[in-house]
Structures are given as C-alpha cells and as structure tokens.
C-alpha cells in the first residue's frame, strides 16, 4: 500500500513537471509570436512613414555620402566637412573634424577604394552601408547615417559594422557628440574662448 501511494505521488509530481514544461514551452512560443507581430507592426509603421519620393531621396543621400568619401579620397578636408551636419559645424572646426576622422576612421580618412551599398530609408533619415579599403590595405564596413537639413542631405553619424555582423541600426539618426580627445597643453580654461 505504501509503495502504491509512492507511485501515485511520483506520477502526480511527474505530471506536474510535464504540465509546467508544456506551459513554459507555450509561453516561449507565444513570446516569439508576439515579437514577430511587433516587428511586423514596426516595419508597417516604417513603410507608412516613407515619403512618396523616398527612393529618390535615398539616392540623393547616397550621393552626399559618396561626395564626402570622394573628398576624403582627394584629401579635400574642407569639402568633406561641408557634407557634415550642422551639429558638427557647431562643435568643431575643419582641423578637429580631420583629427576625429583620422583617429577613429583611418580607412575613411585615406580611402583607396570605396563601395556604397544601396541605402535605405529609416526613421526619417537614410542609412547607407559603405565598404572602404584604405590606402594601407585595411578594410572597413561602416553605416553612414544621413538626415535632411535645410533641403540637403547631411552626414549625422558613421558607425562601424562588425565583421560578419549585421548592420547596426540606430532608432533615429544620432546627433554628433564629439569624443573628448587629448587637450592641447595651452588650452584655455573651461568657459574661455578658443
């Protein structure tokens, strides 16, 4: 009788464990379906937010990215800087821009070969994947993010694309925030003029 009671208890515990496993599996399936539905809705919102002429705008933005890269290729830093957004111009001069690009994006600073991807409309801006081979032979993949500014497309950011990884996709074109570099020894005190 005690053995039969233990078997019934064991069956009840195993039944409970099986039911719990089924519930956990169902929850995971539900969450996956919910995620897919959220992604579908986000894609539909993105599609609806595109202007009627979005393909022409993407091509225009691509030409802006290409213009900046060609200026880098020629060593024309002043021209390359003209393609940058107003936030760059508010926060730095051409020399600072050059230093930032040379330190952070050496292949872009001295490109030997440039390949622009198709480009895509995203969050009111355009993203263009770019593959650059530097004069040193090093290759890099980057995601140029461009935004409309006073009727023109301007570069608002550049992100590295990890090797073999998908393109990073910011939720909106990021504002430029310069990374603090080493301050010159004769730099004015905070609040002073440059």
C-alpha positions in Angstrom: 0.0 0.0 0.0 2.8 2.4 0.8 4.5 1.5 -2.5 1.3 2.3 -4.4 1.0 5.6 -2.6 4.6 6.5 -3.5 3.9 5.6 -7.2 0.8 7.8 -7.2 2.8 10.7 -5.6 5.6 10.2 -8.1 3.0 10.2 -11.0 1.5 13.4 -9.6 4.9 15.0 -9.4 5.9 13.9 -12.9 2.5 15.1 -14.2 3.1 18.4 -12.6 6.6 18.7 -14.1 5.2 17.8 -17.5 2.4 20.3 -17.3 4.9 23.0 -16.2 7.2 22.1 -19.1 4.3 22.4 -21.5 3.3 25.8 -20.1 6.9 27.1 -20.3 7.1 25.9 -23.9 3.8 27.5 -24.8 4.9 30.8 -23.2 8.1 30.8 -25.2 6.1 30.2 -28.4 3.7 33.0 -27.5 6.5 35.4 -26.8 8.1 34.6 -30.1 4.9 35.1 -32.0 4.3 38.4 -30.1 7.8 39.6 -31.0 7.2 38.7 -34.7 3.9 40.7 -34.6 5.7 43.7 -33.0 8.4 43.6 -35.7 5.7 43.3 -38.4 3.9 46.4 -37.0 7.2 48.3 -36.7 8.0 47.5 -40.4 4.5 48.6 -41.4 4.9 51.9 -39.5 8.3 52.5 -41.1 6.8 51.8 -44.6 3.9 54.2 -43.9 6.3 56.9 -42.8 8.2 56.9 -46.0 7.5 59.9 -48.3 6.2 59.1 -51.8 9.6 60.0 -53.3 11.7 58.1 -50.7 13.7 56.2 -53.4 14.9 59.5 -55.0 15.7 60.9 -51.5 17.7 57.8 -50.7 19.7 58.2 -53.9 20.3 61.9 -53.1 21.5 61.0 -49.6 23.8 58.3 -51.1 25.3 60.9 -53.4 26.1 63.0 -50.3 27.9 60.1 -48.6 29.7 59.4 -51.9 30.7 63.1 -52.2 32.2 63.2 -48.7 34.1 59.9 -49.3 35.4 61.3 -52.6 36.5 64.5 -50.9 38.4 62.3 -48.3 40.0 60.4 -51.2 41.3 63.7 -52.7 42.4 64.9 -49.3 40.0 67.8 -49.5 39.1 68.1 -45.8 37.2 71.5 -46.3 34.9 69.9 -48.9 34.4 66.8 -46.8 33.4 68.9 -43.9 30.7 70.6 -45.9 28.8 67.3 -46.1 28.7 67.1 -42.3 25.6 68.1 -40.4 25.2 71.5 -38.6 25.9 69.8 -35.2 29.4 69.0 -36.4 29.9 72.6 -37.6 28.7 73.9 -34.2 31.1 71.8 -32.2 34.3 71.7 -34.2 36.4 73.3 -36.9 37.8 71.5 -40.0 41.1 70.7 -38.2 39.1 69.0 -35.4 37.0 67.1 -37.9 40.1 65.9 -39.7 41.7 64.7 -36.4 38.5 62.9 -35.4 38.2 61.1 -38.8 41.9 60.2 -38.9 41.9 58.8 -35.4 38.5 57.0 -35.5 38.1 56.0 -39.1 41.6 55.6 -40.7 40.3 53.8 -43.8 37.7 56.5 -44.4 40.3 59.2 -43.9 42.6 57.8 -46.6 40.4 55.6 -48.9 41.9 53.8 -51.9 38.6 52.1 -52.8 35.0 53.0 -51.9 31.9 50.8 -52.4 28.5 52.2 -51.5 25.6 49.9 -50.7 22.1 50.5 -51.9 20.9 52.7 -49.0 17.6 52.5 -47.1 15.1 54.9 -45.6 14.9 54.6 -41.8 13.3 56.7 -39.1 13.1 59.8 -41.3 16.7 59.5 -42.4 18.8 57.4 -44.7 21.3 54.7 -43.9 24.0 53.8 -46.4 26.3 50.8 -45.9 29.8 51.6 -47.1 32.8 49.4 -47.6 36.1 51.2 -47.7 39.6 49.9 -48.4 42.2 52.2 -47.0 45.5 53.1 -48.7 47.1 50.9 -46.1 45.1 47.9 -47.4 42.9 47.8 -44.3 39.2 47.3 -45.0 36.3 48.6 -43.0 32.5 48.4 -43.2 30.5 51.5 -42.0 26.9 52.6 -41.8 26.6 56.2 -42.8 23.5 57.9 -41.3 22.2 60.9 -43.1 19.4 63.4 -42.3 17.7 66.2 -44.2 18.9 69.6 -43.2 17.8 72.8 -45.0 16.8 70.9 -48.1 20.1 69.0 -48.3 21.2 65.6 -47.0 24.0 65.8 -44.4 26.0 63.2 -42.6 25.0 62.9 -39.0 26.9 59.8 -38.0 29.1 56.9 -39.0 29.1 53.6 -37.2 31.4 50.6 -37.6 29.8 47.4 -38.9 31.3 44.4 -37.1 32.9 41.8 -39.4 30.3 39.3 -40.5 27.7 41.1 -38.4 24.6 42.8 -39.4 24.5 46.5 -40.0 23.9 48.4 -36.8 20.5 50.1 -37.0 20.1 53.2 -34.8 16.5 54.0 -33.9 17.0 57.6 -35.2 19.8 59.5 -36.7 22.1 60.2 -33.8 23.3 63.7 -33.0 27.0 64.1 -33.2 28.7 64.1 -29.9 32.5 64.5 -30.1 34.6 62.2 -28.0 37.0 64.2 -25.9 40.5 63.9 -27.2 43.7 65.0 -25.5 43.5 68.7 -24.7 46.4 70.8 -26.0 48.7 72.0 -23.3 47.9 75.6 -23.8 44.1 75.0 -23.9 42.1 77.8 -22.3 40.2 77.2 -19.1 36.6 76.0 -19.2 34.4 78.7 -20.4 37.3 80.5 -22.2 37.3 81.2 -25.9 39.2 79.1 -28.3 
